[in-house]
Amino acid sequence: MHAWPARRHGRASAAVILLGTLMASSARAASLAVPPQGKRALLAWLKAGTYQTTFTPEPEPHASMSAHGPYVRTWYSPMLTEDLRAGRIPFRKGAAMVKELYLRGPDEPPVGYSVMRKLRSRSRLTGRGWLFYETFDGTNDAVSFGRGLAVCTGCYRTGVDYLRSAFRP
């Protein structure tokens, strides 16, 4: 039987604990940087403002270019930000964006959300590589939700891998 010196064993245990803590912290940060795929979990994530801790926002709400109401503010996930800065197109699986929808005015709190999350490396002409979600009232009662939704892809198809915003972080 081999006896480890107490001091050496203590250092090894501390290193294992530190490594485990770092890995758990990295996994938690990564999970915050990607919107959940389920409607209920996604709405809870949005209402908690989770994206605001890791996503890069446009400077302020501005007039909407499409059917999202009068004003929007888009937030870009860390992966989408990296892809844009690197000129990587198509965007990688896991890239995402969140639009806050301001229906009462740009100085009022947002009342709805629109989310796009890349599920496949290729989007295809139908946009099935993207998961779309939109609620105008902050509930899941009349939400648009699904992959390659025609109501979404009809407009976003004209963008760069379905991204139409001119803002670049």
trRosetta pair geometry for C-beta under 8 A, 3 or more apart (Angstrom, degrees):
i j d omega theta_ij theta_ji phi_ij phi_ji
4 8 5.7 -124 178 80 96 108
4 9 4.2 101 120 -61 132 112
5 8 4.6 77 67 11 95 107
5 9 6.8 -174 83 -8 46 89
6 9 5.9 -62 -146 40 28 110
6 10 6.2 32 157 -23 65 109
7 10 5.8 -56 -151 33 28 113
7 11 6.8 26 154 -18 62 105
8 11 5.9 -55 -153 34 33 110
8 12 6.5 31 152 -18 66 106
9 12 5.7 -54 -149 36 33 112
9 13 6.4 33 154 -18 66 106
10 13 5.8 -55 -148 37 30 111
10 14 6.3 30 154 -19 64 107
11 14 5.7 -54 -147 37 31 112
11 15 6.3 33 154 -21 65 105
12 15 5.7 -54 -149 34 31 111
12 16 6.5 31 153 -19 64 105
13 16 5.7 -54 -149 36 32 111
13 17 6.3 31 153 -18 66 106
14 17 5.7 -54 -146 38 32 111
14 18 6.2 32 154 -19 66 107
15 18 5.7 -54 -145 38 30 112
15 19 6.2 31 155 -19 65 107
16 19 5.8 -54 -145 38 29 111
16 20 6.3 30 155 -18 63 108
17 20 5.8 -56 -148 38 29 112
17 21 6.3 31 154 -20 64 107
18 21 5.7 -55 -148 36 30 112
18 22 6.4 29 154 -18 64 106
19 22 5.8 -55 -148 37 30 111
19 23 6.3 29 155 -18 65 107
20 23 5.8 -55 -145 37 30 110
20 24 6.3 29 156 -17 65 107
21 24 5.8 -56 -146 38 29 109
21 25 6.2 30 155 -20 64 109
22 25 5.6 -56 -146 37 29 113
22 26 6.3 29 155 -18 65 106
23 26 5.8 -54 -147 37 31 111
23 27 6.3 31 154 -19 65 106
24 27 5.7 -54 -146 37 31 111
24 28 6.3 32 154 -20 64 105
25 28 5.8 -53 -148 35 30 111
25 29 6.4 29 154 -17 64 106
26 29 5.7 -54 -146 38 32 111
26 30 6.3 32 154 -20 65 106
27 30 5.7 -53 -147 37 31 112
27 31 6.4 30 154 -20 64 105
28 31 5.8 -55 -149 35 31 109
28 32 6.6 31 152 -19 64 105
29 32 5.8 -55 -151 34 33 112
29 33 6.5 30 152 -21 64 110
29 54 6.8 138 -168 -95 79 137
30 33 5.7 -61 -150 35 33 113
30 34 7.0 5 161 0 66 108
31 34 6.6 -72 -148 45 32 93
32 50 5.5 -137 -149 175 87 105
32 51 7.9 175 169 -89 78 35
32 53 6.0 -42 165 77 139 121
32 54 5.2 127 116 -9 106 138
33 54 4.6 -97 -90 128 81 151
33 55 7.5 150 -135 -64 66 71
33 77 5.5 104 177 -162 80 99
33 78 5.0 -36 -149 20 133 112
33 79 6.9 113 149 -13 119 93
33 96 8.0 151 154 40 61 120
34 77 6.7 54 -90 -142 52 146
34 79 7.7 26 -81 6 92 131
34 94 5.4 -60 -104 -156 126 85
34 96 6.1 134 -135 -9 56 141
34 117 6.9 87 -168 -143 80 122
35 42 5.6 46 172 -129 105 95
35 45 6.0 153 -141 103 72 149
35 46 7.7 24 -131 -60 114 87
35 51 7.1 -8 -77 -76 92 114
35 77 8.0 -109 -17 -77 84 127
35 96 5.3 175 5 -167 101 156
35 98 6.9 136 -67 -72 131 106
35 115 5.4 147 -145 -170 178 140
35 117 5.1 -126 56 -71 108 131
35 133 7.8 -140 142 28 148 141
36 41 3.7 -83 123 117 161 116
36 42 4.8 -141 71 -69 91 66
36 45 5.4 163 7 -23 106 144
37 41 7.6 23 53 68 44 124
37 42 7.2 -91 114 -57 3 114
37 117 7.1 -129 -95 85 72 152
37 119 7.8 78 -113 -99 120 115
37 131 6.3 -101 -134 -133 83 173
38 41 4.3 68 69 22 103 108
38 42 6.2 -171 84 -15 47 91
39 42 5.8 -61 -143 37 23 112
39 43 6.4 21 162 -18 63 106
39 133 7.1 169 -114 -129 72 122
39 140 5.1 95 159 -132 119 135
39 143 6.3 138 -146 88 122 158
39 145 5.5 -17 -90 -125 110 165
40 43 6.0 -55 -148 35 29 108
40 44 6.5 27 155 -15 63 107
40 140 6.7 -54 -83 -34 60 160
41 44 5.8 -56 -149 39 32 111
41 45 6.2 36 151 -23 66 108
42 45 5.5 -54 -147 36 31 115
42 46 6.3 31 154 -18 65 105
42 115 6.6 -140 -174 43 126 164
42 133 5.8 -89 140 -150 154 173
43 46 5.7 -53 -147 36 32 111
43 47 6.2 28 157 -16 66 108
43 135 7.0 41 -108 -4 106 156
43 138 7.7 114 -157 -177 104 55
43 139 7.5 35 -148 -150 146 25
43 140 5.5 -94 -48 -52 152 104
43 143 7.9 -96 -72 -85 120 150
44 47 5.9 -56 -143 40 29 108
44 48 6.2 28 157 -18 64 110
45 48 6.0 -60 -149 38 25 110
45 50 4.8 -63 -168 29 76 137
45 51 7.3 78 149 -34 96 86
46 49 7.6 34 172 -70 35 32
46 50 7.5 -69 -72 29 20 92
46 51 7.1 4 -113 -2 57 117
46 98 6.9 174 -116 -147 97 132
46 113 4.8 -80 -160 -32 147 172
46 115 7.2 -114 -79 -54 125 129
47 138 6.9 92 -90 -165 102 104
49 52 4.5 -20 171 14 93 126
49 53 7.6 102 127 -26 81 84
50 53 6.2 -50 -171 18 45 111
50 54 7.9 -8 153 17 70 101
51 54 6.9 -88 -158 54 40 80
51 55 4.4 5 173 -3 86 135
51 75 5.3 111 143 108 122 147
51 77 7.6 -79 -143 -88 99 74
51 98 4.7 27 169 10 175 153
52 55 6.6 -48 -90 46 23 99
52 57 7.6 8 -124 -50 73 122
52 75 7.0 -86 -87 -124 55 157
54 77 7.3 17 115 -146 103 63
54 78 5.8 -58 163 -34 102 110
55 75 3.9 64 130 161 137 108
55 76 5.9 156 -168 70 90 34
55 77 5.6 -48 -107 -91 91 40
55 78 7.3 -114 -100 -35 45 62
55 97 7.9 120 -151 -131 131 49
55 98 6.4 -39 -130 26 176 112
56 75 6.7 155 73 -161 34 65
56 76 4.7 -23 60 59 92 96
56 78 7.6 109 -17 -87 97 49
56 81 5.0 87 14 -88 135 137
56 169 4.2 51 123 -116 150 148
57 73 6.2 11 -166 162 107 109
57 74 7.4 157 -150 93 59 41
57 75 4.7 -31 -94 -101 72 81
57 76 7.7 -179 -82 14 23 72
58 61 8.0 103 88 -85 117 25
58 62 6.9 -85 136 3 142 114
58 73 5.3 -148 55 -157 108 72
58 74 5.2 67 -20 51 117 73
58 75 7.5 -105 1 -71 72 45
58 165 7.4 -117 -73 -170 129 138
58 167 4.8 -86 -108 -105 101 173
60 73 6.6 -84 160 -106 25 120
60 106 7.0 58 155 178 99 123
61 71 4.5 48 165 164 116 118
61 72 6.5 170 -147 88 80 16
61 73 4.4 -74 -88 -50 64 105
61 100 7.1 -84 -93 87 103 109
61 102 5.0 28 -150 -5 150 151
61 106 3.9 -175 90 -141 124 93
61 110 7.9 176 -90 -76 130 95
62 71 6.5 164 80 -147 16 82
62 72 6.9 -34 61 63 65 65
62 73 7.2 109 10 -86 71 66
62 106 7.3 50 -71 -111 22 136
63 70 6.8 -58 -133 174 67 65
63 71 6.3 -56 -97 -99 32 66
64 67 7.7 -110 139 43 134 8
64 68 4.6 -154 -145 62 144 95
64 69 5.9 113 -13 75 155 50
64 70 6.1 164 12 158 108 13
64 71 6.1 -151 -31 -100 90 10
64 72 4.6 85 -93 -8 93 109
65 164 6.4 -142 83 131 143 126
65 165 7.9 179 13 -96 135 56
66 155 5.0 72 -133 -166 143 157
66 164 7.3 71 -30 83 130 158
67 155 7.1 -155 12 -46 102 154
68 72 5.0 34 105 -71 139 129
68 99 6.0 -52 -154 135 155 147
68 101 5.4 -133 170 -111 94 105
68 114 5.6 -79 -122 -17 120 147
68 134 7.6 -121 -117 -141 86 128
69 72 7.1 128 65 -60 89 85
69 101 4.9 93 29 -171 136 102
69 102 6.7 -177 112 70 128 43
69 103 4.5 -81 -155 -94 144 77
69 112 7.1 131 -17 48 145 126
69 136 6.8 141 -55 -134 122 102
70 102 6.8 -75 76 95 84 82
70 103 6.7 110 24 -135 93 40
70 105 7.5 -16 88 -94 135 38
71 101 7.7 127 84 -167 60 44
71 102 3.7 -32 82 69 109 116
71 103 7.8 -149 41 -63 82 22
71 105 6.9 51 7 -171 143 22
71 106 4.5 -152 -150 -78 163 82
72 99 4.8 -20 -163 -169 118 110
72 100 6.6 147 -158 72 58 55
72 101 6.0 -20 -103 -103 80 53
72 102 6.7 -161 -76 17 28 87
72 114 7.6 -30 -132 30 126 122
73 99 7.0 146 71 -156 38 59
73 100 4.7 -6 56 48 93 106
73 102 7.2 58 -7 -22 94 116
73 110 7.4 -111 34 -71 106 128
74 97 5.5 -2 -170 -180 105 118
74 98 7.1 153 -154 81 55 43
74 99 5.0 -28 -95 -96 74 76
74 100 7.9 -157 -75 16 28 69
74 165 5.3 -89 31 -83 163 160
74 167 6.6 169 63 50 118 135
75 97 6.5 157 78 -160 51 65
75 98 4.5 -10 55 59 106 94
75 99 7.7 -173 17 -79 72 28
75 100 7.3 61 -15 -21 106 95
76 80 4.6 -126 -171 92 93 118
76 81 4.9 119 121 -63 121 84
76 84 7.2 -35 -167 1 153 141
76 97 5.5 -22 -104 -106 55 91
76 169 5.5 -132 53 -23 144 133
77 80 4.6 91 53 10 82 102
77 81 6.8 -142 93 -7 41 88
77 94 7.5 -139 124 144 152 72
77 95 6.0 173 60 -159 123 46
77 96 4.1 70 -28 56 138 82
77 97 6.6 -112 -9 -70 84 45
78 81 5.6 -56 -147 37 30 115
78 82 6.4 32 155 -20 65 104
79 82 5.6 -51 -148 35 33 112
79 83 6.3 33 153 -19 65 106
79 91 7.6 102 132 -180 96 103
79 92 5.9 -100 174 68 119 113
79 94 5.1 52 37 110 174 99
79 95 4.7 -128 108 -91 106 63
79 96 7.3 64 55 12 108 74
80 83 5.5 -52 -145 37 33 113
80 84 6.3 34 155 -19 66 105
80 91 6.0 2 -116 -149 75 140
80 95 4.0 105 -76 -161 81 96
80 96 6.2 -129 -28 45 126 35
80 97 6.0 -54 53 -59 178 86
80 118 7.9 146 -80 -5 98 123
80 163 7.8 145 -162 -89 121 143
81 84 5.9 -56 -148 36 28 109
81 85 6.3 24 156 -15 64 109
81 169 4.7 -38 -131 67 100 144
82 85 5.9 -60 -147 40 29 109
82 86 6.1 15 159 -8 66 114
82 88 7.6 5 121 24 75 133
83 86 6.0 -65 -142 46 26 103
83 88 4.2 -94 -150 66 75 110
83 89 7.5 109 168 -69 106 51
83 91 4.6 80 148 -128 168 81
83 92 5.9 -159 -80 6 127 89
83 95 5.7 -28 5 -98 148 136
84 87 7.6 31 -178 -72 29 31
84 88 7.8 -70 -43 42 20 78
84 168 5.5 -167 164 -146 130 90
84 169 6.4 100 77 40 139 86
85 168 7.9 139 -75 173 59 101
85 169 7.1 -59 -55 86 100 86
88 91 6.7 94 107 -110 94 45
88 92 6.9 1 131 -32 137 91
89 160 6.0 -74 -119 175 137 102
89 161 5.4 -160 -149 -27 90 124
90 121 6.4 120 87 165 122 63
90 122 6.1 128 35 -112 163 48
90 123 6.1 -168 -142 -9 140 97
90 129 7.7 4 170 121 149 162
90 161 4.4 136 -136 -109 77 132
91 95 3.9 -59 157 24 127 164
91 118 5.4 -144 100 -64 109 160
91 161 5.1 163 -1 119 91 153
91 163 7.4 85 -31 -26 136 126
92 95 5.5 119 62 -33 64 103
92 118 6.8 127 101 99 37 148
92 121 6.6 -25 -141 -118 48 81
93 118 5.4 -145 -127 122 35 100
93 119 6.5 3 -143 165 92 17
93 120 6.1 -27 -97 -145 105 10
93 121 5.2 -57 -39 -66 97 65
94 117 7.7 -24 -144 -171 25 88
94 118 6.2 -33 31 72 24 98
95 117 7.7 165 88 -154 45 47
95 118 4.3 35 52 11 83 133
96 115 6.9 -5 -172 -172 106 91
96 116 6.4 176 -148 92 59 58
96 117 4.3 -4 -106 -107 107 72
96 118 6.7 -131 -66 9 60 76
97 115 7.2 176 89 -148 51 50
97 116 5.2 12 49 51 90 97
97 163 7.2 113 -16 -116 150 101
97 165 7.7 -174 -162 7 160 138
98 113 6.2 -29 -167 -162 94 109
98 114 7.5 146 -163 78 46 50
98 115 5.3 -11 -108 -103 70 83
99 113 6.6 144 78 -162 60 54
99 114 4.0 -4 54 57 114 98
99 115 7.4 -149 23 -67 72 39
100 110 3.7 -102 179 -82 101 159
100 112 7.9 135 -170 82 47 48
100 113 6.3 -30 -109 -104 46 73
101 110 5.6 104 58 -162 44 101
101 111 6.4 -67 94 62 91 68
101 112 3.7 -21 58 73 130 93
101 113 6.2 -139 3 -68 98 21
101 114 6.3 88 -51 -15 111 94
101 134 8.0 78 -42 -158 143 91
101 136 6.3 -84 112 -125 157 59
102 105 6.4 -70 159 89 111 20
102 106 5.4 82 126 -99 162 43
102 108 6.3 137 -157 67 97 85
102 109 8.0 -168 -116 121 85 22
102 110 5.3 -76 -74 -103 67 68
102 111 7.3 104 -126 10 31 81
103 111 5.1 -57 25 42 111 127
103 112 6.7 57 -27 9 118 109
103 136 6.8 75 -62 -172 143 91
104 108 4.1 -38 87 66 114 161
104 111 6.7 92 -9 -24 101 128
105 108 4.8 88 60 1 85 108
108 111 7.9 1 122 -35 113 98
110 113 7.0 75 142 -71 133 71
111 136 7.1 20 109 166 100 54
111 137 6.4 -26 154 -127 102 37
111 138 5.8 -100 177 -27 56 109
112 134 7.2 39 162 -178 118 72
112 135 5.0 -152 -148 104 93 63
112 136 4.2 -43 -84 -137 160 26
112 137 6.0 10 -82 -20 103 21
112 138 5.8 -122 -93 -47 52 63
113 133 7.3 2 110 113 98 100
113 134 7.1 -154 100 -135 53 47
113 135 5.8 21 47 49 76 89
113 138 7.3 80 -3 -100 93 62
114 132 7.8 -20 -170 -167 85 84
114 133 7.0 165 -155 90 42 59
114 134 4.3 5 -110 -106 82 94
115 131 7.7 -13 115 107 97 89
115 132 7.3 151 84 -159 61 38
115 133 4.2 0 52 57 103 106
115 134 7.4 -168 21 -70 63 54
116 130 5.3 -19 -164 -169 97 121
116 131 7.2 149 -157 75 44 55
116 132 5.9 -10 -103 -102 73 66
116 133 7.9 -166 -69 26 35 72
116 152 7.7 161 -93 179 104 139
116 156 7.5 151 -97 -133 149 162
116 162 6.7 -168 -167 126 151 122
116 163 8.0 -171 83 -87 154 73
117 130 6.9 139 69 -159 39 66
117 131 4.5 -14 60 55 95 106
117 133 7.9 23 1 2 102 109
118 121 7.8 58 163 -101 117 27
118 123 7.6 -73 -130 -81 94 91
118 129 6.2 -1 -153 145 76 93
118 130 5.9 -39 -100 -101 52 70
118 131 8.0 -133 -55 16 7 79
119 129 6.0 -167 59 -175 75 47
119 130 6.7 155 11 -113 89 15
119 131 5.3 86 -38 -29 120 98
119 147 6.6 -61 31 -110 148 116
120 123 7.2 157 77 -83 97 34
120 124 8.0 11 87 -8 138 101
120 128 7.2 20 22 112 137 76
120 129 3.8 -103 61 -129 99 85
121 129 7.1 -85 67 -147 22 132
122 129 5.4 -149 101 -77 40 146
123 127 5.6 -14 175 -122 100 45
123 128 7.4 141 -176 51 49 47
123 129 3.7 -115 -108 45 42 127
123 130 5.9 14 -131 -24 100 96
123 161 5.7 156 -16 -156 141 75
123 162 5.7 -176 -144 -19 157 120
124 127 6.9 -111 75 -24 77 18
124 128 5.6 -6 54 37 127 92
124 129 5.9 140 12 -21 83 103
124 148 7.8 -22 75 -100 109 129
125 157 7.4 37 -165 -138 60 120
126 148 4.7 20 139 -154 91 137
126 153 6.6 0 175 -171 40 171
127 130 5.2 -45 178 36 86 110
127 132 7.8 24 145 -35 127 121
127 147 7.7 177 118 168 75 64
127 148 4.2 143 86 -122 79 70
127 149 7.5 -64 100 40 131 45
127 152 6.9 -163 139 97 159 98
127 153 3.6 -149 2 -103 151 124
127 156 6.8 87 -113 84 140 114
127 157 6.5 -97 -55 -81 115 85
127 162 5.9 102 -124 -92 103 137
128 147 4.9 50 -151 150 66 111
128 148 3.7 -24 -79 -44 59 134
129 147 7.8 120 15 -162 8 106
129 148 7.7 77 16 -66 43 95
130 147 6.8 147 83 -146 43 67
130 148 6.8 118 57 -67 77 53
130 152 7.7 -127 105 119 127 134
130 153 7.7 153 56 -83 124 95
130 156 7.7 -74 65 112 167 150
130 162 5.6 -91 -41 86 154 170
131 146 7.2 -118 -147 152 68 16
131 147 5.5 -44 -96 -87 61 71
132 144 6.5 -31 124 124 107 101
132 145 7.1 -168 95 -133 66 30
132 146 6.4 -10 55 65 87 50
132 147 7.4 135 11 -113 80 20
132 148 7.7 -169 -1 -2 113 10
132 149 4.6 -99 58 20 139 118
132 152 4.2 -147 -131 -9 162 171
132 153 7.9 -122 -40 -42 147 76
133 143 6.6 -12 -163 -180 78 116
133 144 7.0 161 -152 88 29 66
133 145 5.1 23 -112 -109 75 80
134 143 6.7 160 78 -159 45 69
134 144 4.5 6 49 49 98 105
134 145 7.8 -157 27 -64 56 59
134 152 7.4 169 -18 -82 128 114
135 138 6.0 135 122 -70 124 14
135 139 6.2 -175 -167 57 134 37
135 140 6.6 -70 -93 -88 136 41
135 142 7.4 123 -133 74 75 66
135 143 4.7 -33 -81 -103 92 90
135 144 7.9 -166 -64 24 48 66
136 142 7.4 -31 35 85 97 111
137 141 7.1 -25 68 44 127 113
137 142 7.2 60 22 43 118 105
139 142 7.6 58 84 21 98 69
139 143 7.5 -132 107 -48 55 99
140 143 4.7 -37 -147 -14 57 135
140 145 7.9 8 -147 -36 94 142
144 149 5.9 103 168 -170 109 166
144 151 6.0 -96 -145 73 148 138
144 152 7.0 156 135 -44 136 107
145 149 7.7 146 98 -62 9 138
146 149 5.1 112 70 -66 95 98
148 152 8.0 -170 -179 67 21 108
148 153 5.8 5 -162 -43 60 142
149 152 4.4 67 77 15 101 107
149 153 6.4 164 79 -8 48 90
150 153 5.9 -58 -125 46 31 102
150 154 5.9 49 168 -40 65 102
151 154 6.5 -40 -149 14 18 117
152 155 6.8 -75 -172 41 36 94
152 156 5.8 -3 158 6 76 125
153 156 5.7 -71 -124 56 36 96
153 157 5.2 58 172 -51 74 98
153 162 7.2 -56 -121 -118 71 116
154 157 6.6 -37 -147 4 11 115
155 158 6.9 -64 175 21 42 105
155 164 6.9 -46 144 -42 92 155
156 159 5.3 -42 -166 17 62 120
156 162 4.2 36 151 -158 114 80
156 163 7.5 23 -160 -59 100 17
156 164 5.9 -118 -123 -28 63 110
157 162 6.7 -13 -85 -101 32 76
158 164 6.6 47 81 -102 88 108
159 162 5.3 50 69 -178 114 14
159 163 4.7 -160 153 74 133 32
159 164 3.7 -104 -80 -68 123 61
159 165 7.8 28 -133 11 136 49
160 163 5.1 -33 67 60 79 94
